Amino acid sequence: MVAIHQTRFAANGLEFILGEGRFIAPMTIEVWLAEGGTRRLEAERVFLDVGTHATVPDIPGLAAAAPLTHVEALELDRLPAHLVVLGGGYVGLEMAQAFRRFGSEVTVVERGPQLAAREDPDVAAAIRTIFLEDGIELALDTEPVGVEGSSGEKVRLRVATNDGERVIEGSDLLVAAGRTPNTDGIGLDVAGVELDPRGYVKVDERLETTAPGVWAMGECAGSPQFTHAAVDDFRVVRDNLAGQDRTTRDRLIPYCVFIDPELARVGLSEREAERRGIKAQVARLPMNAVLRARTIGETRGFMKALIDPHSEDILGFAMLGAEAGEVVAVVQTAMLAELRYTGLRDAILTHPTMAEGLNELFASVSDQEKR
């Protein structure tokens, strides 16, 4: 991918400079070049796309243990004997299951009461069952209090639980405890670019910062932390520069967690609907009711949809099952087209496919399931 982008830069007459930059004045950036020396750049427009990095929590001994993040984990040329994963979010779940499938012993340590804290409890419970079936040890409601040793050799993680303190030992420690924006130390204050209390760049719905002529996009602008969201940020900025009126307001952004089977979601969850006081009907369908799931021998998980009982619009969809990342696009397209749920209920979908399960899912909508 890096080579592809570099080729495109050259083909389009763009200059690519590798180095570390910071503002030294408004619209003026000084770059410490990777090959040595510095270079000063001035421009009429500046676009910030500096991203985020893995957060290493302030836990005694953690930084000194040189833990892995997702970056180092993907570069390993060896198999950890016992990988301890600090964090039960999306990155932690993907890494934990992958290394377990490779053959490592794996323990996931999560501060909260469930895995995938942003998901509905029924989704989290199903993921928990799958992980336990895979032989992954789960330590929920567990607060890390100290780390001893060195990742790659031997680590001892002291944790506080409801039953008292315990020690989790492993050969390697992977930190997957959130993201920190790469906005510190690059002179944004000098440029007049303000940050929010979490350190993300303040932007409006057109991704303009508080400094004239400066835009921010991607994770550093507080956008959802997905590549496809960052790509759309680019389109918002590009189209506005071309005179169109495009914003980030009310975007329908799907996502997929690449565990096995996959978890995909778009729109509202049950928890979000309840928090916002939105009435919804809930339709559920176990994956073992989908014939395609039976033919491939992967019947774990379920589909779930939220329906507006008055307009019959689809408010949200979640699927834990094989090919969920593909099926969610079907529902997202229907939502973007403002198609009522009956459109998917009555659609003639190819047999046997995973998407065919949408017929049965939306046929199960009933007044008894209002929330």
C-alpha positions in Angstrom: 0.0 0.0 0.0 2.8 2.4 0.8 4.4 1.7 -2.6 1.1 2.2 -4.4 0.6 5.6 -2.8 4.2 6.7 -3.5 3.7 5.8 -7.1 0.5 7.8 -7.3 2.3 10.8 -5.7 4.9 10.7 -8.4 2.4 10.1 -11.2 0.4 13.2 -10.2 3.3 15.5 -9.8 3.0 15.6 -6.0 6.0 16.0 -3.7 6.3 13.6 -0.8 8.5 14.6 2.1 9.3 12.2 4.8 10.1 13.8 8.1 8.6 15.3 11.3 7.0 18.7 11.1 5.6 21.4 13.4 4.1 24.8 13.0 6.6 27.6 13.7 4.1 30.4 12.6 0.6 30.5 11.1 0.7 28.6 7.7 4.4 27.9 8.2 5.8 24.4 8.9 9.3 23.4 9.6 10.2 19.8 8.8 13.0 17.7 10.3 13.8 15.6 7.3 14.3 11.8 7.7 17.6 12.0 5.7 18.8 14.9 7.9 18.5 18.6 7.8 15.4 20.8 7.9 13.1 22.4 5.4 10.5 25.2 5.8 7.2 25.1 4.0 4.7 27.9 3.6 1.2 27.5 2.1 -2.2 29.1 1.6 -3.9 25.9 2.8 -2.9 23.3 5.3 -4.6 19.9 5.9 -4.0 18.1 9.2 -4.2 14.3 8.9 -1.9 13.3 11.7 -3.9 10.4 13.1 -3.6 8.8 16.5 -1.4 6.3 18.3 -2.1 3.6 20.8 -2.6 4.8 24.4 -0.4 3.4 27.0 -2.3 3.9 30.3 -0.5 5.3 33.3 -0.1 2.0 35.2 3.0 1.5 37.4 5.6 -0.5 35.5 3.6 -0.7 32.2 5.8 1.6 30.1 9.0 0.1 31.5 7.7 -3.4 30.4 7.9 -2.2 26.8 4.4 -3.6 25.9 3.3 -4.4 22.3 0.8 -2.2 20.6 -1.1 -3.4 17.4 1.9 -2.0 15.4 4.5 -4.2 17.0 2.2 -7.2 17.3 1.7 -7.1 13.5 5.5 -7.1 13.0 6.3 -10.1 15.3 8.3 -12.9 13.7 7.6 -15.3 16.6 4.6 -16.7 18.4 4.1 -15.5 22.0 3.7 -18.4 24.4 1.1 -16.5 26.4 -0.2 -13.2 25.3 -1.9 -10.9 27.8 -4.2 -8.4 26.1 -5.0 -5.2 28.0 -8.3 -4.1 26.7 -11.5 -5.8 25.5 -12.4 -3.3 22.7 -12.3 -3.9 19.0 -8.5 -4.0 18.5 -8.0 -6.1 21.6 -10.6 -8.6 20.4 -9.2 -8.9 16.9 -5.6 -9.4 18.2 -6.6 -11.8 21.0 -8.5 -14.2 18.7 -5.9 -14.0 15.9 -3.1 -15.0 18.2 -5.2 -17.7 19.9 -5.8 -19.2 16.4 -2.1 -19.1 15.8 -1.6 -21.2 18.9 -0.8 -18.7 21.7 -2.4 -18.9 25.1 -4.3 -15.7 25.4 -5.8 -13.8 28.4 -7.9 -10.6 27.8 -8.1 -8.1 30.7 -11.0 -5.7 30.6 -11.9 -3.1 33.2 -15.6 -3.1 32.3 -18.2 -5.7 32.9 -18.4 -6.8 29.3 -16.3 -7.2 26.1 -16.9 -4.6 23.4 -18.2 -2.0 25.8 -20.0 0.0 23.1 -22.2 -2.9 22.0 -25.5 -4.1 23.4 -25.2 -6.7 26.2 -26.6 -9.5 24.0 -23.9 -8.9 21.4 -21.2 -8.8 24.1 -22.5 -12.0 25.7 -22.4 -13.8 22.3 -18.8 -12.6 21.7 -17.8 -13.8 25.2 -19.2 -17.3 24.5 -17.3 -17.5 21.2 -14.1 -16.4 22.9 -14.5 -18.9 25.7 -15.1 -21.7 23.1 -11.8 -20.6 21.4 -10.0 -21.2 24.7 -9.4 -17.5 25.5 -9.3 -16.6 29.2 -11.4 -13.5 30.0 -10.8 -11.3 33.0 -13.7 -8.9 33.2 -14.4 -6.2 35.8 -10.6 -6.3 36.3 -8.5 -3.2 37.1 -4.8 -3.3 36.3 -2.7 -1.9 39.2 0.9 -2.8 38.3 3.2 -4.5 35.8 6.5 -6.3 36.5 8.9 -7.8 34.0 9.5 -7.3 30.3 7.2 -8.1 27.4 8.7 -10.7 25.2 10.3 -12.5 28.2 8.0 -12.6 31.2 5.4 -10.2 32.5 3.4 -10.2 35.7 0.2 -8.1 35.6 -1.3 -7.3 39.0 -5.0 -6.7 38.9 -7.8 -5.8 41.3 -11.0 -7.8 41.0 -14.2 -8.1 43.0 -12.6 -11.0 44.7 -9.4 -9.2 45.6 -6.0 -8.8 43.9 -4.6 -11.5 41.6 -1.6 -11.9 39.3 -1.8 -12.7 35.6 1.4 -14.0 34.1 2.4 -14.2 30.5 5.2 -14.0 28.0 4.0 -10.9 26.2 1.8 -8.0 27.0 -0.3 -6.2 24.3 -1.9 -2.8 25.1 -5.2 -2.1 23.3 -6.7 0.5 25.6 -7.7 3.3 23.3 -6.2 5.9 21.1 -4.4 9.3 21.7 -4.4 12.0 19.0 -1.0 13.0 17.5 -1.6 16.6 18.2 0.9 17.3 21.0 4.2 19.1 20.2 3.4 20.1 16.6 2.9 23.8 17.3 -0.9 23.9 16.8 -1.2 26.7 19.3 1.3 28.8 17.2 -0.9 28.2 14.2 -4.1 29.2 16.0 -5.6 25.7 15.9 -7.6 24.9 19.0 -8.0 21.5 20.6 -10.9 20.0 22.5 -10.4 18.8 26.1 -9.4 15.3 24.8 -6.7 16.7 22.6 -8.5 16.3 19.3 -8.6 19.2 16.8 -11.7 21.3 17.0 -13.5 21.3 13.7 -16.9 22.4 12.3 -19.1 20.2 10.2 -17.0 21.0 7.2 -13.9 20.0 9.0 -12.5 23.6 9.2 -10.4 24.3 12.2 -10.3 27.5 14.2 -7.4 28.8 12.0 -8.4 30.2 8.6 -7.1 28.0 5.8 -6.5 25.0 8.0 -8.6 21.8 7.8 -8.3 18.6 9.8 -9.6 15.1 8.9 -9.4 11.6 10.1 -8.9 10.5 13.6 -7.1 13.6 14.8 -10.3 15.6 14.0 -12.3 13.3 16.3 -14.0 11.4 13.4 -14.9 7.7 13.9 -11.7 5.8 14.0 -12.1 3.8 10.8 -10.3 4.1 7.4 -13.6 4.5 5.6 -14.6 7.5 7.8 -11.3 9.2 7.1 -11.8 8.7 3.4 -15.2 10.4 3.6 -13.6 13.2 5.6 -11.4 13.8 2.6 -14.4 13.9 0.3 -16.1 16.4 2.5 -13.1 18.7 2.4 -12.6 18.2 -1.3 -16.2 18.8 -2.3 -16.4 22.0 -0.2 -13.3 23.3 -1.8 -14.9 22.7 -5.2 -17.9 24.8 -4.2 -20.3 22.0 -3.1 -22.1 22.0 0.2 -21.2 18.8 2.0 -20.9 18.2 5.8 -20.2 15.5 8.3 -23.6 16.0 9.8 -25.8 12.9 10.2 -23.4 10.5 8.4 -24.4 6.9 8.4 -21.1 5.2 9.1 -21.0 1.4 9.4 -18.2 -0.7 10.9 -17.0 -4.2 11.1 -14.9 -5.9 13.8 -12.9 -8.6 12.1 -13.2 -11.4 14.6 -14.5 -14.8 13.6 -17.4 -14.7 13.0 -17.5 -11.0 12.1 -19.4 -8.3 14.0 -20.9 -5.5 11.9 -23.2 -2.7 12.8 -24.8 0.4 11.3 -27.1 3.0 12.8 -28.6 2.8 16.3 -28.0 0.0 18.9 -30.7 -0.8 21.4 -28.7 0.9 24.1 -28.4 4.1 22.1 -32.1 4.1 21.3 -33.1 3.7 24.9 -30.6 6.4 26.0 -32.1 8.8 23.4 -35.7 7.9 24.2 -36.4 6.5 20.7 -39.2 4.0 20.5 -38.2 1.0 18.4 -39.3 -2.5 17.5 -36.6 -5.1 17.7 -36.3 -8.0 15.3 -33.9 -10.9 16.0 -32.8 -13.9 14.0 -30.3 -16.6 15.1 -27.7 -17.4 12.5 -28.7 -21.1 12.6 -31.9 -20.0 10.9 -30.0 -18.8 7.9 -29.5 -21.7 5.4 -26.2 -20.3 4.1 -24.8 -20.4 7.6 -25.7 -24.1 7.8 -24.1 -24.9 4.5 -20.7 -23.4 5.6 -21.0 -24.8 9.1 -20.9 -21.4 10.9 -24.1 -21.0 12.8 -22.9 -18.9 15.7 -24.3 -15.4 16.3 -27.4 -13.6 15.2 -28.9 -10.7 13.3 -30.8 -7.8 15.0 -32.6 -4.8 13.5 -34.3 -1.8 15.1 -37.4 -0.5 13.3 -39.4 2.7 13.8 -42.9 1.5 14.6 -44.6 4.4 12.9 -42.6 5.1 9.8 -41.3 1.5 9.4 -37.8 2.9 8.7 -34.8 0.9 9.7 -33.0 2.6 12.6 -30.2 0.2 13.1 -28.8 -3.2 12.3 -26.2 -5.5 13.9 -24.9 -8.9 12.9 -22.6 -11.3 14.6 -22.0 -13.9 11.9 -20.0 -15.0 8.9 -19.8 -12.3 6.2 -21.4 -9.7 8.4 -19.3 -7.0 6.9 -20.9 -7.7 3.5 -24.5 -8.1 4.8 -24.4 -4.8 6.7 -23.8 -2.9 3.4 -27.2 -4.2 2.1 -29.0 -2.8 5.1 -27.0 0.5 5.0 -27.9 1.0 1.4 -31.6 0.5 2.3 -31.3 3.0 5.1 -29.6 5.6 2.8 -32.4 5.1 0.3 -35.0 5.5 3.2 -36.4 2.2 2.3 -38.9 0.8 4.8 -38.0 -2.5 6.4 -40.8 -4.2 4.3 -38.6 -3.6 1.2 -36.0 -6.0 2.5 -38.6 -8.3 4.0 -40.2 -8.8 0.6 -37.1 -8.6 -1.6 -36.2 -11.6 -3.7 -32.6 -12.3 -2.4 -30.3 -14.9 -3.8 -30.5 -18.4 -2.3 -28.4 -19.6 -0.5 -26.6 -16.4 0.7 -26.1 -14.7 4.1 -28.1 -11.7 2.9 -31.1 -14.0 2.4 -31.4 -14.1 6.1 -32.7 -10.5 5.9 -36.0 -11.8 4.6 -36.5 -13.8 7.7 -35.2 -11.2 10.1 -37.6 -8.5 8.9 -40.5 -10.9 8.6 -40.1 -11.4 12.4 -40.9 -7.8 13.3 -43.8 -7.8 15.8 -45.7 -5.3 18.0 -44.8 -7.4 21.0 -41.1 -6.3 20.7 -41.5 -2.6 21.0 -38.9 -0.9 23.2 
